[in-house]
Amino acid sequence: MALLNEKRAQVAHLEAQLTELKNQLAEANKRKKDLEEEVDLIANKLTRAEKLIGGLGGEKTRWSDAAEVLQRNYNSLAGDILISCGIISYLAPFTAAFR
């Protein structure tokens, strides 16, 4: 009878270990699933980021061209203002003596 009780105790101990190992397996599978979902999410983000960077690659050229045009306009601004002032004073309702 003692041998039977000893074997039952061993079986109970092994069943407890089996239950614990099954719980660990379930947790590991859940973690694996979560990590796979995270990998998919990060892969999608990476794909979108690459598309965005590719799309913005042409923007650098456009912004550089726009900056050059603005610089040329800025360089001629003083002359444009001087000419505008001359035209305004000439076309104003003043007579030739007041000009």
LOLUM-276873 format. One record per residue: residue number from 1; x, y, z of N, C-alpha, C in turn. Coordinates in steps of 0.05 Angstrom, whole numbers, plus 5000, padded with zeros to 4 digits. Each point is the difference from the previous one (the first is absolute). Layout:
residues N
PT  num   n.X   n.Y   n.Z  ca.X  ca.Y  ca.Z   c.X   c.Y   c.Z
PT  NUM     X     Y     Z     X     Y     Z     X     Y     Z
...
***
This chain:
residues 99
PT  num   n.X   n.Y   n.Z  ca.X  ca.Y  ca.Z   c.X   c.Y   c.Z
PT    1  5016  4976  5000  4984  5024  5000  5017  5025  5000
PT    2  5022  4999  5014  5019  5023  5002  5011  5006  4972
PT    3  5006  4978  4985  5011  5004  4973  4979  5013  4982
PT    4  4975  4992  5003  4979  5012  4984  4997  5029  5006
PT    5  5000  5007  5026  4998  5028  5008  5024  5016  4989
PT    6  5023  4988  5001  5024  5014  4990  4998  5005  4970
PT    7  4990  4980  4985  4996  5003  4971  4979  5020  4994
PT    8  4978  5001  5016  4979  5020  4997  5011  5028  5004
PT    9  5017  5003  5020  5013  5026  5006  5018  5008  4977
PT   10  5014  4981  4988  5017  5006  4977  4983  5008  4976
PT   11  4978  4986  4996  4982  5007  4978  4988  5028  5005
PT   12  4992  5006  5024  4989  5027  5006  5021  5021  4995
PT   13  5025  4994  5008  5022  5019  4996  5005  5004  4970
PT   14  5000  4978  4985  5005  5002  4971  4977  5014  4986
PT   15  4975  4995  5009  4978  5015  4988  5001  5029  5006
PT   16  5009  5008  5024  5004  5028  5007  5021  5012  4982
PT   17  5022  4986  4995  5021  5009  4982  4989  5003  4972
PT   18  4984  4980  4991  4989  5001  4974  4982  5024  4996
PT   19  4983  5006  5021  4982  5023  4999  5017  5026  4998
PT   20  5021  5001  5016  5017  5024  5000  5013  5003  4972
PT   21  5010  4978  4989  5012  5002  4974  4980  5008  4978
PT   22  4975  4990  5002  4980  5008  4981  4994  5030  5002
PT   23  4999  5010  5025  4996  5029  5004  5023  5016  4988
PT   24  5024  4990  5004  5024  5014  4988  4998  4999  4970
PT   25  4992  4978  4989  4997  4998  4971  4979  5019  4989
PT   26  4977  5002  5014  4979  5018  4992  5010  5029  5001
PT   27  5015  5007  5021  5011  5027  5002  5020  5005  4978
PT   28  5017  4980  4994  5020  5003  4979  4986  5003  4973
PT   29  4979  4985  4995  4985  5003  4975  4987  5027  4997
PT   30  4989  5010  5023  4988  5027  4999  5021  5021  4995
PT   31  5023  4997  5013  5022  5020  4995  5009  4998  4971
PT   32  5002  4976  4989  5009  4997  4973  4980  5013  4981
PT   33  4974  4997  5005  4979  5012  4984  5002  5031  5001
PT   34  5004  5010  5025  5003  5029  5003  5024  5011  4985
PT   35  5022  4985  5002  5025  5009  4986  4996  4999  4970
PT   36  4986  4979  4990  4995  4999  4971  4983  5023  4991
PT   37  4980  5007  5016  4983  5023  4993  5016  5026  5000
PT   38  5018  5002  5020  5017  5024  5002  5019  5001  4976
PT   39  5011  4977  4991  5017  5000  4977  4985  5009  4975
PT   40  4976  4990  4997  4983  5009  4977  4995  5030  5001
PT   41  4993  5010  5023  4995  5028  5003  5025  5017  4993
PT   42  5023  4991  5010  5024  5015  4995  5008  4998  4970
PT   43  4995  4977  4988  5006  4997  4971  4982  5019  4984
PT   44  4975  5002  5008  4982  5019  4986  5009  5029  5003
PT   45  5008  5006  5025  5010  5028  5005  5025  5005  4983
PT   46  5018  4980  4998  5024  5004  4985  4994  5004  4970
PT   47  4981  4985  4990  4992  5003  4972  4988  5027  4995
PT   48  4983  5009  5018  4989  5027  4997  5021  5022  5002
PT   49  5019  4996  5018  5022  5020  5003  5017  5001  4975
PT   50  5006  4977  4988  5016  4999  4976  4985  5014  4977
PT   51  4973  4996  4998  4984  5014  4980  5001  5030  5004
PT   52  4998  5008  5026  5000  5028  5006  5026  5013  4993
PT   53  5022  4987  5007  5027  5010  4994  5004  5002  4970
PT   54  4991  4979  4986  5002  5001  4971  4984  5023  4988
PT   55  4977  5005  5011  4983  5022  4990  5012  5027  5006
PT   56  5013  5002  5023  5011  5025  5008  5027  5005  4987
PT   57  5012  4980  4987  5025  5004  4987  4999  5021  4979
PT   58  4979  5002  4985  4997  5020  4979  4994  5028  5012
PT   59  4990  5000  5024  4994  5026  5013  5025  5016  5005
PT   60  5022  4987  5005  5025  5015  5005  5007  5017  4976
PT   61  4998  4988  4976  5006  5014  4976  4981  5023  4996
PT   62  4975  4996  5005  4980  5021  4996  5005  5023  5020
PT   63  5006  4993  5025  5005  5021  5019  5026  5015  4994
PT   64  5020  4986  4990  5025  5014  4992  4995  5019  4977
PT   65  4984  4992  4980  4994  5018  4978  4983  5024  5010
PT   66  4981  4995  5017  4984  5022  5011  5018  5019  5016
PT   67  5019  4990  5015  5018  5018  5015  5017  5017  4981
PT   68  5009  4988  4978  5016  5016  4981  4983  5022  4987
PT   69  4975  4994  4993  4982  5020  4988  4996  5023  5021
PT   70  4994  4993  5025  4996  5020  5020  5025  5017  5004
PT   71  5023  4988  4999  5025  5015  5004  5004  5020  4977
PT   72  4994  4991  4975  5002  5018  4977  4980  5024  5003
PT   73  4976  4993  5009  4980  5022  5004  5009  5019  5022
PT   74  5012  4989  5021  5010  5017  5022  5023  5018  4991
PT   75  5017  4989  4983  5023  5016  4990  4991  5024  4983
PT   76  4978  4997  4986  4990  5022  4983  4979  5017  5014
PT   77  4995  4995  5025  4978  5014  5014  5006  5030  5003
PT   78  5024  5008  5007  5006  5029  5003  4996  5015  4974
PT   79  5009  4989  4978  4996  5013  4974  4970  5001  4992
PT   80  4986  4979  5006  4971  5000  4994  4985  5021  5016
PT   81  5008  5003  5025  4987  5021  5017  5007  5028  4989
PT   82  5025  5004  4992  5008  5026  4990  4984  5007  4974
PT   83  4998  4981  4983  4984  5004  4975  4971  5005  5006
PT   84  4989  4985  5019  4971  5004  5008  4996  5028  5011
PT   85  5018  5009  5017  4998  5027  5011  5000  5021  4979
PT   86  5018  4997  4980  5002  5019  4978  4974  5000  4984
PT   87  4989  4977  4994  4976  4999  4984  4976  5012  5016
PT   88  4999  4995  5026  4978  5011  5016  5002  5030  5001
PT   89  5024  5010  5004  5002  5029  5001  4995  5013  4973
PT   90  5007  4987  4979  4996  5011  4973  4970  5000  4993
PT   91  4986  4978  5007  4972  4997  4993  4981  5013  5021
PT   92  5011  5011  5021  4983  5013  5021  4987  5025  4988
PT   93  4980  5010  5014  4985  5023  4990  5014  5027  5004
PT   94  5027  4999  4999  5015  5025  5003  5007  5011  4973
PT   95  5003  5026  4999  5008  5013  4975  5030  4997  4997
PT   96  5011  5007  4977  5028  4997  4995  5017  5016  5019
PT   97  4990  5023  5010  5015  5017  5018  5003  4987  5027
PT   98  4981  4984  5009  5001  4987  5026  5016  4974  4999
PT   99  5005  4990  4976  5014  4975  4998  5029  5006  5003
***
